[in-house]
Amino acid sequence: MTAQSTQTPVSPTLSMAQPICLRRPSLRVLCVRARLARSILAQVAKRVPVDVVMPDGSLLGGGTRRTDRPGLEVVRPTALFERLAHHPKIGIGEAYMAGDWKAADGTDLAELLMPFAERMTTAVPAGWLRMRGFVDRRIPSIQNNSLLGSRRNIEAHYDLSNDLFATFLDETMSYSSALFDEDQPLRTQSFEEAQLRKVHAILDMAKVGQDTRVLEIGTGWGTLALEAARRGATVTSVTLSKEQAALARQRVADAGFTDTVDIRIQDYREVEGVYDAVVSVEMIEAVGEEYWETYFRTIDERLAPGGVAAVQAILMSHERLVATKHSYGWIQKHIFPGGLIPSLQAMSETTDAATTLRMSAVEAFGADYAETLRRWRETFLARWPEVNALGFDETFRRKWEFYLAYCEAGFATGYLDVAQVRFEREGAAVAAS
């Protein structure tokens, strides 16, 4: 089945940061920040097992190129250091988008980024870290997740084009981590089967079966709703993406489940009714910290007595969440506006304080997300001519290549994790434990 879009594909790329010293070359020799950025990167290069290769072949920080280490090739030093100096958390990704640096020949981009992810808190000398307040950017207020803001943020990513996503996702059109069989060789496993294993694992966690009334928060392209319907459940699934809703409805109709699956373009905060199970796969990352209480309170209010909620969430450590949650990063600007990855502790504290729900089970599988992202990136790059033909340009290609590799590195090193988390009412949760 062709995943037809309901709109003409576009290639949206927000304007990349252009520090004044890039716009006005006469100021470059005076730019103290750029000199500091070069000095900091040279110190980082000594702390991280990556060779930073300058255009003349020398290594930043000194030394000799080693074939057993990943190589970062600097293409345009001035532009790279300027971007890093003025927008450190945004500049590294934008410099890749602009072609200011690349992975050296023989180095995979994700493997290049992994040593940095492993040393996220130690790569930069502590003295320099204390200066981060001078360069960190606050999250723009336009990215808030109000009713209007959430719709705008979701559309910015998920309404790019169904045809785009169809080029690199598996046959289930699942845009979340697969769950691989730990008893089988990873690279030989079917991607589609691994995605369905993930879907059925979370449906099992939510105890979805015959006649279960299910609320799904975040439709995707309809696979979970369809699998729940095949179990005999009735499903109400809500999304803010017009593109996703259109294809999900088409898939539901093609499968003959229009009587039991209702796909709605609706904010989760506007849903009414009572359900036996609430399921949400990688939706909480788009909620925003200021609305976590609202999100879980909504789940609590929608659950029938004895009901179960199951949430698949990307996670970071609570320490990193506290340190970075107010800082504006490349992913928030260019990929997921309004996004914030929670921690397990934050989810538990929120539900304890604002709801009758209690966390009763956690099943983590972060390494599987690294493999999922590797497969997405491999397929995206292999099918780039098809993506390009849809109207997406080379800057978009580099942006998505960096996005997928950056995330893969995070999961491969354990900086990020993903888990399916069950929530039940307090009495049920105690009994389950």
C-alpha angles and dihedrals in degrees: 000000000000115000098227118195122225093220139039109275115248133190103229117184120168114232111277119237111271108191114211091249090061092048093046110039092188089071097053096092088054097049105116092178093060092052090049090049091054090049093049093048089050089054091046089052089059092051099044124060094238127109112228103205119202122212091262091055096254121126121246105242093022133265135101128294113261121205092211093062131073114255128221110199116207110213102174110020098183094052093043095051092044092052092046092047097053102031109018098172093041100030098067092059094040090050088056091048089052094047095246090134138009142178110279119248109286093021122110112221095231092048088051091053096045097078089054092048090050090054099037093135099036108037094084116059113254093241091060092045089061088064094057091103089069094058106026114106124220117239108263114251089230088072094064116129101235116140090274095037094051092053091050093047094049094046091052091067112017097043094056091106136305087222091058093054091044090061094067109018122088124255092278091059089229114167099188136070119305120222112230128201106258091205094060132066106273101221095050097053123109111255092211092053091049091052092049089048088057092049094050092045092059092042088053090049089054091045093237114177144125112350094358112152105225131193113195116196106203113023102203105186094323106266097125092047090051094049091048090051090051087058089057098260127137111231136203109189124185131198138160093215115099090194094053093044092052094053094039090054090049091051092047091051093047090052093049098243102119090117094057105030122064115188111196135185094223140128114250088236091063098053118115133189137060126280137188092219136022116198127184125175117200093330100115090073088069095048100080126224094267089061101041091100090049091049095052093038089055090052089048092050094047095050118098118225107289091017125146131217124203121191126186107206138178106229142198130186115280091238092058092044091056092046097049110025096100096043123097113232139185094258091055093048100043109020117019112017111199092017127142127171112223131213126233088245092054091049092049094046091048095051092043092052102039109026146033089244122111129192106250105168139017125193112183126193108164095151088061090059090056089056091045092053092045090056093046092051094045091052094042092055094042090053096039093120088062092048091047090051088058089064102267116135136217093266088057090050092054091044093054094040089055092044094053094042093045091053093044090055090051094054096039091057097041094247085121130031137183128213143171107233126194122211125192136169113280098260094045092047092054091049091049092052 
